[in-house]
């Protein structure tokens, strides 16, 4: 039986529509998932170059003071034990430091632990810690603190407690996870108040085995008082972490601050805080082979 020209055209259209519907019915390819875990070995030593740059400008009643500081140090983790459950025990040490600061027109003050036999008074306490274990900690493979002795935090810098928390389950690009915490501030009358915060982590992308994780601190407790805001400025994290998925460690970290608080002392008082904190894994062991481009410098 022969079909007319119009019938052939209609049949062709029906076939095309059916084929298109079949294509739409095919399941889409699931997005890749990534399991992020810390991976270390007993007797391993991991080192990072840590750089911290800060400029603080404070103005009260027309009097302005500017403080600038720079520090470059080597942070080391010495892994002493890894349990069958994946718990990692290590000591945290600062092996060397090169520090400098200046406040307005006052003379500069500096200290380099590698070249200076004696530290100036401003840095004597820092000098006593060089090469000494600051913290002995045991963490899970997701970065949760299992046990800790000592205190590796000098001012916290809004970077959390020793490690970055990793998600409990595999995640895809665009996934979020949270780390709740509290900060303690002091009112003018001496009373202490706890401010609830949480760190929001976002897996932005994975490229050649390196995960880029966005970190941002969210303040959950309403804060309208500039006198409290000025105490929180340094604690508000905003930056990126590069994490080597296969090696299970942080390759690089960069956190930036650009904050202004008005009215913290008097109505016309102003404080500007500009800072950058960065870490870069040093290739001193066989597992640190990946290279991550450094971010822009101030």
TAURKA-V160618 format. One record per residue. OMEGA is omega in degrees with one decimal (* if undefined). Layout:
omega:OMEGA
omega:OMEGA
//
This chain:
omega:-179.5
omega:176.9
omega:176.2
omega:180.0
omega:-178.9
omega:179.2
omega:178.0
omega:-179.8
omega:179.5
omega:179.4
omega:178.5
omega:178.6
omega:179.4
omega:178.6
omega:-179.7
omega:179.7
omega:179.7
omega:179.1
omega:179.4
omega:178.4
omega:177.7
omega:178.8
omega:-179.6
omega:-177.8
omega:-180.0
omega:-179.2
omega:178.9
omega:-179.7
omega:-178.9
omega:178.8
omega:-179.6
omega:176.1
omega:-175.4
omega:176.4
omega:-177.6
omega:-177.8
omega:172.0
omega:-178.9
omega:178.1
omega:178.5
omega:177.8
omega:179.9
omega:177.2
omega:175.8
omega:-179.2
omega:-176.9
omega:175.4
omega:168.7
omega:-175.8
omega:179.5
omega:-179.4
omega:-180.0
omega:-176.8
omega:167.9
omega:178.9
omega:178.0
omega:-178.4
omega:179.7
omega:178.4
omega:178.6
omega:177.2
omega:177.6
omega:-176.2
omega:177.1
omega:-179.5
omega:177.7
omega:178.2
omega:178.3
omega:177.6
omega:173.7
omega:175.6
omega:-175.5
omega:174.9
omega:177.4
omega:-178.1
omega:169.5
omega:174.9
omega:-176.0
omega:-178.8
omega:-176.4
omega:171.4
omega:-175.5
omega:177.3
omega:178.8
omega:-179.5
omega:176.1
omega:-173.0
omega:177.7
omega:-178.0
omega:171.9
omega:-179.0
omega:-176.2
omega:168.3
omega:-172.6
omega:179.2
omega:-179.1
omega:174.7
omega:-170.8
omega:179.3
omega:173.6
omega:176.8
omega:178.2
omega:-179.6
omega:-175.0
omega:-179.9
omega:179.0
omega:176.5
omega:175.8
omega:-178.4
omega:177.3
omega:175.6
omega:-175.0
omega:-178.7
omega:-174.2
omega:-176.0
omega:179.9
omega:-178.3
omega:-180.0
omega:173.0
omega:-177.0
omega:-177.4
omega:-175.4
omega:-177.4
omega:178.7
omega:176.8
omega:-177.5
omega:-178.6
omega:-177.3
omega:-175.5
omega:178.7
omega:-179.5
omega:176.4
omega:178.1
omega:-178.2
omega:164.9
omega:-172.9
omega:170.0
omega:-179.4
omega:171.4
omega:-179.3
omega:172.8
omega:176.9
omega:176.9
omega:-179.8
omega:176.5
omega:180.0
omega:-179.1
omega:173.1
omega:-178.2
omega:-176.9
omega:-178.9
omega:-174.5
omega:172.3
omega:-178.1
omega:174.2
omega:179.4
omega:177.8
omega:-172.9
omega:177.3
omega:-171.4
omega:173.8
omega:-173.6
omega:170.6
omega:179.6
omega:178.6
omega:-176.4
omega:-177.7
omega:-177.5
omega:174.6
omega:-177.4
omega:176.9
omega:173.7
omega:-177.0
omega:-179.5
omega:179.8
omega:166.4
omega:-169.6
omega:174.2
omega:-179.7
omega:-179.4
omega:177.4
omega:172.5
omega:-178.4
omega:178.5
omega:-177.3
omega:176.6
omega:-178.1
omega:179.1
omega:177.3
omega:-179.3
omega:179.5
omega:177.5
omega:177.9
omega:179.1
omega:179.7
omega:176.6
omega:168.9
omega:174.3
omega:176.2
omega:177.4
omega:178.1
omega:173.9
omega:-175.0
omega:-179.5
omega:173.2
omega:-178.0
omega:-179.0
omega:175.4
omega:-179.8
omega:178.2
omega:172.6
omega:-175.4
omega:177.4
omega:-179.0
omega:178.4
omega:178.1
omega:175.8
omega:178.3
omega:-175.9
omega:177.2
omega:179.0
omega:-179.2
omega:178.8
omega:-176.3
omega:179.1
omega:179.0
omega:174.5
omega:-179.6
omega:-177.8
omega:176.4
omega:-177.4
omega:-170.7
omega:-175.4
omega:-175.6
omega:-174.0
omega:-175.1
omega:175.9
omega:-178.1
omega:-175.9
omega:175.0
omega:173.5
omega:-174.9
omega:178.5
omega:-174.2
omega:-177.8
omega:-178.3
omega:176.4
omega:-179.8
omega:178.3
omega:176.8
omega:-177.4
omega:179.7
omega:174.5
omega:178.0
omega:-177.8
omega:175.0
omega:174.0
omega:-170.4
omega:175.7
omega:177.5
omega:-178.8
omega:173.7
omega:-177.4
omega:-179.6
omega:174.0
omega:-177.7
omega:-177.9
omega:-179.1
omega:-176.5
omega:175.4
omega:175.4
omega:-178.4
omega:-179.3
omega:-175.1
omega:173.3
omega:176.0
omega:-179.3
omega:173.9
omega:178.5
omega:-179.4
omega:177.6
omega:-175.5
omega:180.0
omega:177.6
omega:-171.7
omega:-175.6
omega:-175.1
omega:-173.2
omega:-176.7
omega:179.4
omega:179.0
omega:179.4
omega:179.9
omega:178.2
omega:-179.6
omega:179.5
omega:174.6
omega:*
//
